[in-house]
Amino acid sequence: MKILRISNSKGEFSLDGINYSSVDTINKDDLLNMIDVFVNSECEMDEYFEENIQNKAHQIIYSNLYRKFKELEQNKAQFKDMSENTYKDAIDKYRD
C-alpha cells in the first residue's frame, strides 16, 4: 500500500492506499493512523525529489514525512517491539 505519493506535482498521503488527500491537510489523527498503518503493514512511498513538487508547503511537509517514515522503516522492528512491550507492561499491571 502506498501511503505517500507525488501526483500532479503535489504531495499526497493515504490511510488506505485508495483515497488520497493533500499533505497540507494532514492532522494529528492522520499522522497517528499513518504510523499505525506503516508499522502493521507493508507500505510504499514515492521518493522525495524537490523538483517533483511545485508547492513549497507541500515540499516541506512531504520531505519531513518522507524522512521520518524512512527512519521509522529502518527501525520498524525495534519500534514495534518497544510499543508492544509498553502496552504489555500496562496490561499486566492493571490485570492483577
N, CA, C and O atoms as CSV, one atom per row, in Angstrom:
chain,resi,resn,atom,element,x,y,z
A,1,MET,N,N,0.844,-1.169,0.000
A,1,MET,CA,C,0.000,0.000,0.000
A,1,MET,C,C,0.896,1.241,0.000
A,1,MET,O,O,1.903,1.294,0.707
A,2,LYS,N,N,0.522,2.214,-0.785
A,2,LYS,CA,C,1.290,3.446,-0.873
A,2,LYS,C,C,0.665,4.490,0.053
A,2,LYS,O,O,-0.489,4.881,-0.124
A,3,ILE,N,N,1.451,4.941,1.053
A,3,ILE,CA,C,0.921,5.934,1.982
A,3,ILE,C,C,1.324,7.355,1.622
A,3,ILE,O,O,0.659,8.307,2.032
A,4,LEU,N,N,2.411,7.516,0.858
A,4,LEU,CA,C,2.838,8.829,0.382
A,4,LEU,C,C,3.102,8.744,-1.112
A,4,LEU,O,O,3.788,7.842,-1.593
A,5,ARG,N,N,2.539,9.706,-1.832
A,5,ARG,CA,C,2.793,9.731,-3.271
A,5,ARG,C,C,2.867,11.172,-3.751
A,5,ARG,O,O,2.390,12.102,-3.100
A,6,ILE,N,N,3.480,11.318,-4.909
A,6,ILE,CA,C,3.532,12.608,-5.583
A,6,ILE,C,C,2.694,12.457,-6.842
A,6,ILE,O,O,2.973,11.620,-7.700
A,7,SER,N,N,1.659,13.287,-6.933
A,7,SER,CA,C,0.736,13.218,-8.060
A,7,SER,C,C,0.416,14.626,-8.530
A,7,SER,O,O,0.050,15.485,-7.727
A,8,ASN,N,N,0.552,14.863,-9.809
A,8,ASN,CA,C,0.283,16.188,-10.385
A,8,ASN,C,C,1.079,17.276,-9.669
A,8,ASN,O,O,0.556,18.354,-9.389
A,9,SER,N,N,2.337,16.990,-9.377
A,9,SER,CA,C,3.264,17.921,-8.722
A,9,SER,C,C,2.830,18.321,-7.315
A,9,SER,O,O,3.207,19.385,-6.824
A,10,LYS,N,N,2.030,17.459,-6.664
A,10,LYS,CA,C,1.568,17.717,-5.297
A,10,LYS,C,C,1.852,16.495,-4.432
A,10,LYS,O,O,1.817,15.359,-4.906
A,11,GLY,N,N,2.135,16.747,-3.155
A,11,GLY,CA,C,2.322,15.665,-2.202
A,11,GLY,C,C,0.984,15.217,-1.652
A,11,GLY,O,O,0.132,16.043,-1.323
A,12,GLU,N,N,0.797,13.898,-1.550
A,12,GLU,CA,C,-0.453,13.341,-1.048
A,12,GLU,C,C,-0.168,12.198,-0.088
A,12,GLU,O,O,0.867,11.539,-0.177
A,13,PHE,N,N,-1.107,11.969,0.840
A,13,PHE,CA,C,-0.998,10.857,1.772
A,13,PHE,C,C,-2.281,10.043,1.741
A,13,PHE,O,O,-3.335,10.526,1.327
A,14,SER,N,N,-2.168,8.788,2.190
A,14,SER,CA,C,-3.322,7.906,2.228
A,14,SER,C,C,-3.254,7.024,3.463
A,14,SER,O,O,-2.175,6.644,3.917
A,15,LEU,N,N,-4.415,6.710,3.994
A,15,LEU,CA,C,-4.507,5.785,5.125
A,15,LEU,C,C,-4.950,4.401,4.680
A,15,LEU,O,O,-4.884,3.442,5.449
A,16,ASP,N,N,-5.410,4.299,3.414
A,16,ASP,CA,C,-5.913,3.018,2.924
A,16,ASP,C,C,-5.344,2.610,1.562
A,16,ASP,O,O,-5.661,1.530,1.063
A,17,GLY,N,N,-4.518,3.446,0.962
A,17,GLY,CA,C,-3.943,3.149,-0.337
A,17,GLY,C,C,-4.885,3.391,-1.500
A,17,GLY,O,O,-4.531,3.135,-2.650
A,18,ILE,N,N,-6.087,3.885,-1.211
A,18,ILE,CA,C,-7.085,4.137,-2.249
A,18,ILE,C,C,-7.425,5.628,-2.310
A,18,ILE,O,O,-7.354,6.255,-3.366
A,19,ASN,N,N,-7.792,6.171,-1.165
A,19,ASN,CA,C,-8.180,7.579,-1.069
A,19,ASN,C,C,-6.980,8.408,-0.632
A,19,ASN,O,O,-6.341,8.108,0.377
A,20,TYR,N,N,-6.681,9.445,-1.391
A,20,TYR,CA,C,-5.534,10.298,-1.104
A,20,TYR,C,C,-5.996,11.715,-0.811
A,20,TYR,O,O,-6.960,12.215,-1.392
A,21,SER,N,N,-5.269,12.351,0.120
A,21,SER,CA,C,-5.526,13.741,0.483
A,21,SER,C,C,-4.224,14.513,0.370
A,21,SER,O,O,-3.137,13.940,0.437
A,22,SER,N,N,-4.348,15.800,0.202
A,22,SER,CA,C,-3.195,16.677,0.097
A,22,SER,C,C,-2.437,16.704,1.426
A,22,SER,O,O,-3.055,16.734,2.490
A,23,VAL,N,N,-1.104,16.695,1.369
A,23,VAL,CA,C,-0.321,16.677,2.599
A,23,VAL,C,C,-0.524,17.923,3.446
A,23,VAL,O,O,-0.269,17.891,4.650
A,24,ASP,N,N,-0.974,19.016,2.852
A,24,ASP,CA,C,-1.170,20.225,3.644
A,24,ASP,C,C,-2.465,20.188,4.465
A,24,ASP,O,O,-2.758,21.134,5.196
A,25,THR,N,N,-3.237,19.107,4.350
A,25,THR,CA,C,-4.455,18.955,5.155
A,25,THR,C,C,-4.270,17.931,6.278
A,25,THR,O,O,-5.213,17.653,7.019
A,26,ILE,N,N,-3.074,17.374,6.409
A,26,ILE,CA,C,-2.829,16.323,7.399
A,26,ILE,C,C,-2.971,16.878,8.815
A,26,ILE,O,O,-2.582,18.013,9.092
A,27,ASN,N,N,-3.534,16.063,9.703
A,27,ASN,CA,C,-3.680,16.478,11.104
A,27,ASN,C,C,-3.077,15.409,12.015
A,27,ASN,O,O,-2.570,14.389,11.548
A,28,LYS,N,N,-3.142,15.659,13.309
A,28,LYS,CA,C,-2.531,14.752,14.286
A,28,LYS,C,C,-3.113,13.338,14.202
A,28,LYS,O,O,-2.368,12.359,14.259
A,29,ASP,N,N,-4.420,13.226,14.068
A,29,ASP,CA,C,-5.047,11.905,13.970
A,29,ASP,C,C,-4.595,11.163,12.717
A,29,ASP,O,O,-4.353,9.957,12.755
A,30,ASP,N,N,-4.483,11.894,11.606
A,30,ASP,CA,C,-3.988,11.278,10.366
A,30,ASP,C,C,-2.575,10.727,10.569
A,30,ASP,O,O,-2.265,9.617,10.137
A,31,LEU,N,N,-1.723,11.515,11.232
A,31,LEU,CA,C,-0.346,11.067,11.473
A,31,LEU,C,C,-0.306,9.813,12.333
A,31,LEU,O,O,0.436,8.875,12.039
A,32,LEU,N,N,-1.098,9.799,13.387
A,32,LEU,CA,C,-1.138,8.618,14.250
A,32,LEU,C,C,-1.641,7.393,13.493
A,32,LEU,O,O,-1.112,6.294,13.658
A,33,ASN,N,N,-2.661,7.586,12.667
A,33,ASN,CA,C,-3.184,6.481,11.862
A,33,ASN,C,C,-2.157,6.017,10.832
A,33,ASN,O,O,-2.036,4.818,10.578
A,34,MET,N,N,-1.419,6.951,10.238
A,34,MET,CA,C,-0.388,6.592,9.268
A,34,MET,C,C,0.707,5.761,9.925
A,34,MET,O,O,1.183,4.785,9.345
A,35,ILE,N,N,1.104,6.145,11.130
A,35,ILE,CA,C,2.135,5.393,11.848
A,35,ILE,C,C,1.639,3.978,12.131
A,35,ILE,O,O,2.374,3.007,11.951
A,36,ASP,N,N,0.396,3.868,12.573
A,36,ASP,CA,C,-0.184,2.556,12.851
A,36,ASP,C,C,-0.198,1.688,11.596
A,36,ASP,O,O,0.193,0.522,11.641
A,37,VAL,N,N,-0.646,2.252,10.485
A,37,VAL,CA,C,-0.678,1.511,9.218
A,37,VAL,C,C,0.739,1.130,8.805
A,37,VAL,O,O,0.984,-0.002,8.388
A,38,PHE,N,N,1.658,2.062,8.918
A,38,PHE,CA,C,3.041,1.831,8.498
A,38,PHE,C,C,3.698,0.724,9.299
A,38,PHE,O,O,4.417,-0.107,8.744
A,39,VAL,N,N,3.455,0.709,10.604
A,39,VAL,CA,C,4.076,-0.294,11.473
A,39,VAL,C,C,3.474,-1.673,11.245
A,39,VAL,O,O,4.170,-2.682,11.350
A,40,ASN,N,N,2.180,-1.719,10.931
A,40,ASN,CA,C,1.484,-3.008,10.842
A,40,ASN,C,C,1.264,-3.508,9.419
A,40,ASN,O,O,0.627,-4.546,9.238
A,41,SER,N,N,1.763,-2.812,8.410
A,41,SER,CA,C,1.556,-3.210,7.014
A,41,SER,C,C,2.823,-2.967,6.212
A,41,SER,O,O,3.759,-2.307,6.663
A,42,GLU,N,N,2.820,-3.514,5.026
A,42,GLU,CA,C,3.873,-3.208,4.064
A,42,GLU,C,C,3.457,-1.939,3.328
A,42,GLU,O,O,2.411,-1.909,2.681
A,43,CYS,N,N,4.263,-0.907,3.425
A,43,CYS,CA,C,3.906,0.385,2.827
A,43,CYS,C,C,4.994,0.856,1.875
A,43,CYS,O,O,6.166,0.501,2.002
A,44,GLU,N,N,4.563,1.667,0.919
A,44,GLU,CA,C,5.465,2.262,-0.057
A,44,GLU,C,C,5.292,3.767,-0.026
A,44,GLU,O,O,4.269,4.285,0.422
A,45,MET,N,N,6.316,4.462,-0.512
A,45,MET,CA,C,6.265,5.914,-0.630
A,45,MET,C,C,6.996,6.314,-1.901
A,45,MET,O,O,8.003,5.706,-2.263
A,46,ASP,N,N,6.493,7.328,-2.573
A,46,ASP,CA,C,7.246,7.894,-3.690
A,46,ASP,C,C,8.439,8.629,-3.102
A,46,ASP,O,O,8.299,9.389,-2.144
A,47,GLU,N,N,9.611,8.401,-3.678
A,47,GLU,CA,C,10.811,9.061,-3.196
A,47,GLU,C,C,10.682,10.568,-3.366
A,47,GLU,O,O,10.123,11.047,-4.352
A,48,TYR,N,N,11.201,11.304,-2.398
A,48,TYR,CA,C,11.105,12.764,-2.438
A,48,TYR,C,C,12.203,13.363,-3.298
A,48,TYR,O,O,13.390,13.120,-3.078
A,49,PHE,N,N,11.790,14.142,-4.271
A,49,PHE,CA,C,12.674,14.985,-5.062
A,49,PHE,C,C,12.009,16.352,-5.128
A,49,PHE,O,O,10.873,16.481,-5.585
A,50,GLU,N,N,12.720,17.360,-4.671
A,50,GLU,CA,C,12.164,18.720,-4.590
A,50,GLU,C,C,11.552,19.185,-5.905
A,50,GLU,O,O,10.506,19.833,-5.910
A,51,GLU,N,N,12.194,18.861,-7.009
A,51,GLU,CA,C,11.711,19.333,-8.308
A,51,GLU,C,C,10.398,18.673,-8.746
A,51,GLU,O,O,9.747,19.150,-9.675
A,52,ASN,N,N,10.010,17.588,-8.087
A,52,ASN,CA,C,8.757,16.913,-8.448
A,52,ASN,C,C,7.528,17.518,-7.783
A,52,ASN,O,O,6.399,17.207,-8.162
A,53,ILE,N,N,7.743,18.383,-6.790
A,53,ILE,CA,C,6.635,19.027,-6.089
A,53,ILE,C,C,6.778,20.529,-6.268
A,53,ILE,O,O,7.807,21.105,-5.914
A,54,GLN,N,N,5.752,21.163,-6.815
A,54,GLN,CA,C,5.821,22.590,-7.127
A,54,GLN,C,C,5.530,23.495,-5.930
A,54,GLN,O,O,6.175,24.532,-5.773
A,55,ASN,N,N,4.586,23.126,-5.100
A,55,ASN,CA,C,4.159,23.943,-3.972
A,55,ASN,C,C,5.180,23.834,-2.829
A,55,ASN,O,O,5.505,22.732,-2.388
A,56,LYS,N,N,5.683,24.980,-2.353
A,56,LYS,CA,C,6.701,24.997,-1.298
A,56,LYS,C,C,6.210,24.341,-0.012
A,56,LYS,O,O,6.961,23.609,0.633
A,57,ALA,N,N,4.956,24.595,0.370
A,57,ALA,CA,C,4.406,23.984,1.586
A,57,ALA,C,C,4.382,22.467,1.441
A,57,ALA,O,O,4.723,21.745,2.378
A,58,HIS,N,N,3.985,21.992,0.288
A,58,HIS,CA,C,3.952,20.547,0.029
A,58,HIS,C,C,5.366,19.972,0.087
A,58,HIS,O,O,5.567,18.870,0.597
A,59,GLN,N,N,6.347,20.717,-0.434
A,59,GLN,CA,C,7.735,20.259,-0.397
A,59,GLN,C,C,8.197,20.054,1.038
A,59,GLN,O,O,8.796,19.030,1.367
A,60,ILE,N,N,7.917,21.024,1.878
A,60,ILE,CA,C,8.358,20.965,3.271
A,60,ILE,C,C,7.671,19.817,4.009
A,60,ILE,O,O,8.331,19.023,4.680
A,61,ILE,N,N,6.364,19.733,3.887
A,61,ILE,CA,C,5.603,18.706,4.598
A,61,ILE,C,C,5.975,17.313,4.091
A,61,ILE,O,O,6.262,16.412,4.880
A,62,TYR,N,N,5.967,17.145,2.765
A,62,TYR,CA,C,6.260,15.834,2.190
A,62,TYR,C,C,7.672,15.387,2.546
A,62,TYR,O,O,7.875,14.233,2.922
A,63,SER,N,N,8.646,16.277,2.433
A,63,SER,CA,C,10.032,15.898,2.718
A,63,SER,C,C,10.189,15.465,4.167
A,63,SER,O,O,10.905,14.505,4.450
A,64,ASN,N,N,9.529,16.162,5.090
A,64,ASN,CA,C,9.608,15.782,6.501
A,64,ASN,C,C,8.917,14.452,6.767
A,64,ASN,O,O,9.455,13.611,7.488
A,65,LEU,N,N,7.742,14.251,6.200
A,65,LEU,CA,C,7.049,12.971,6.352
A,65,LEU,C,C,7.888,11.840,5.775
A,65,LEU,O,O,8.069,10.803,6.413
A,66,TYR,N,N,8.392,12.041,4.578
A,66,TYR,CA,C,9.194,11.019,3.902
A,66,TYR,C,C,10.414,10.644,4.748
A,66,TYR,O,O,10.705,9.465,4.947
A,67,ARG,N,N,11.118,11.659,5.241
A,67,ARG,CA,C,12.323,11.422,6.038
A,67,ARG,C,C,11.997,10.665,7.324
A,67,ARG,O,O,12.710,9.731,7.690
A,68,LYS,N,N,10.930,11.059,8.008
A,68,LYS,CA,C,10.560,10.399,9.267
A,68,LYS,C,C,10.100,8.954,9.033
A,68,LYS,O,O,10.434,8.061,9.812
A,69,PHE,N,N,9.340,8.731,7.970
A,69,PHE,CA,C,8.906,7.364,7.691
A,69,PHE,C,C,10.062,6.493,7.231
A,69,PHE,O,O,10.053,5.288,7.484
A,70,LYS,N,N,11.055,7.065,6.565
A,70,LYS,CA,C,12.251,6.302,6.200
A,70,LYS,C,C,13.012,5.892,7.462
A,70,LYS,O,O,13.497,4.765,7.554
A,71,GLU,N,N,13.118,6.801,8.430
A,71,GLU,CA,C,13.762,6.480,9.697
A,71,GLU,C,C,12.983,5.380,10.420
A,71,GLU,O,O,13.570,4.438,10.953
A,72,LEU,N,N,11.672,5.511,10.432
A,72,LEU,CA,C,10.829,4.506,11.077
A,72,LEU,C,C,10.976,3.157,10.381
A,72,LEU,O,O,11.004,2.114,11.034
A,73,GLU,N,N,11.069,3.184,9.068
A,73,GLU,CA,C,11.241,1.947,8.302
A,73,GLU,C,C,12.523,1.224,8.721
A,73,GLU,O,O,12.537,-0.001,8.837
A,74,GLN,N,N,13.576,1.967,8.942
A,74,GLN,CA,C,14.848,1.369,9.344
A,74,GLN,C,C,14.786,0.796,10.756
A,74,GLN,O,O,15.510,-0.145,11.079
A,75,ASN,N,N,13.927,1.360,11.592
A,75,ASN,CA,C,13.823,0.921,12.986
A,75,ASN,C,C,12.469,0.279,13.278
A,75,ASN,O,O,12.044,0.218,14.432
A,76,LYS,N,N,11.798,-0.195,12.241
A,76,LYS,CA,C,10.429,-0.702,12.364
A,76,LYS,C,C,10.306,-1.844,13.371
A,76,LYS,O,O,9.415,-1.818,14.221
A,77,ALA,N,N,11.162,-2.822,13.293
A,77,ALA,CA,C,11.077,-3.975,14.196
A,77,ALA,C,C,11.297,-3.537,15.634
A,77,ALA,O,O,10.575,-3.962,16.536
A,78,GLN,N,N,12.289,-2.695,15.847
A,78,GLN,CA,C,12.581,-2.213,17.193
A,78,GLN,C,C,11.411,-1.380,17.728
A,78,GLN,O,O,11.029,-1.534,18.888
A,79,PHE,N,N,10.843,-0.508,16.904
A,79,PHE,CA,C,9.708,0.328,17.309
A,79,PHE,C,C,8.504,-0.536,17.662
A,79,PHE,O,O,7.827,-0.284,18.659
A,80,LYS,N,N,8.239,-1.547,16.853
A,80,LYS,CA,C,7.094,-2.423,17.099
A,80,LYS,C,C,7.270,-3.186,18.401
A,80,LYS,O,O,6.336,-3.273,19.198
A,81,ASP,N,N,8.452,-3.740,18.627
A,81,ASP,CA,C,8.730,-4.460,19.867
A,81,ASP,C,C,8.595,-3.545,21.081
A,81,ASP,O,O,8.016,-3.930,22.096
A,82,MET,N,N,9.132,-2.337,20.969
A,82,MET,CA,C,9.065,-1.383,22.064
A,82,MET,C,C,7.608,-1.009,22.369
A,82,MET,O,O,7.223,-0.928,23.535
A,83,SER,N,N,6.809,-0.785,21.339
A,83,SER,CA,C,5.405,-0.443,21.525
A,83,SER,C,C,4.645,-1.583,22.179
A,83,SER,O,O,3.867,-1.365,23.108
A,84,GLU,N,N,4.866,-2.790,21.701
A,84,GLU,CA,C,4.186,-3.953,22.271
A,84,GLU,C,C,4.583,-4.167,23.725
A,84,GLU,O,O,3.734,-4.510,24.548
A,85,ASN,N,N,5.858,-3.972,24.058
A,85,ASN,CA,C,6.315,-4.130,25.431
A,85,ASN,C,C,5.719,-3.064,26.341
A,85,ASN,O,O,5.394,-3.348,27.494
A,86,THR,N,N,5.575,-1.854,25.842
A,86,THR,CA,C,4.970,-0.783,26.632
A,86,THR,C,C,3.542,-1.147,26.994
A,86,THR,O,O,3.148,-1.029,28.154
A,87,TYR,N,N,2.768,-1.584,26.023
A,87,TYR,CA,C,1.376,-1.966,26.287
A,87,TYR,C,C,1.289,-3.231,27.122
A,87,TYR,O,O,0.389,-3.366,27.951
A,88,LYS,N,N,2.211,-4.156,26.915
A,88,LYS,CA,C,2.208,-5.403,27.676
A,88,LYS,C,C,2.401,-5.111,29.150
A,88,LYS,O,O,1.704,-5.677,29.992
A,89,ASP,N,N,3.340,-4.231,29.471
A,89,ASP,CA,C,3.583,-3.872,30.869
A,89,ASP,C,C,2.341,-3.249,31.495
A,89,ASP,O,O,1.995,-3.570,32.632
A,90,ALA,N,N,1.674,-2.369,30.771
A,90,ALA,CA,C,0.464,-1.721,31.291
A,90,ALA,C,C,-0.658,-2.727,31.476
A,90,ALA,O,O,-1.361,-2.688,32.486
A,91,ILE,N,N,-0.835,-3.619,30.528
A,91,ILE,CA,C,-1.888,-4.652,30.621
A,91,ILE,C,C,-1.612,-5.559,31.815
A,91,ILE,O,O,-2.514,-5.844,32.602
A,92,ASP,N,N,-0.369,-6.013,31.951
A,92,ASP,CA,C,-0.010,-6.882,33.070
A,92,ASP,C,C,-0.217,-6.175,34.403
A,92,ASP,O,O,-0.677,-6.785,35.368
A,93,LYS,N,N,0.117,-4.905,34.458
A,93,LYS,CA,C,-0.001,-4.131,35.688
A,93,LYS,C,C,-1.445,-4.019,36.142
A,93,LYS,O,O,-1.749,-4.194,37.322
A,94,TYR,N,N,-2.340,-3.724,35.195
A,94,TYR,CA,C,-3.740,-3.490,35.553
A,94,TYR,C,C,-4.578,-4.760,35.569
A,94,TYR,O,O,-5.728,-4.735,36.007
A,95,ARG,N,N,-4.034,-5.839,35.109
A,95,ARG,CA,C,-4.756,-7.107,35.101
A,95,ARG,C,C,-4.856,-7.673,36.516
A,95,ARG,O,O,-5.863,-8.284,36.872
A,96,ASP,N,N,-3.822,-7.474,37.314
A,96,ASP,CA,C,-3.792,-8.027,38.676
A,96,ASP,C,C,-4.715,-7.336,39.639
A,96,ASP,O,O,-4.777,-7.710,40.810
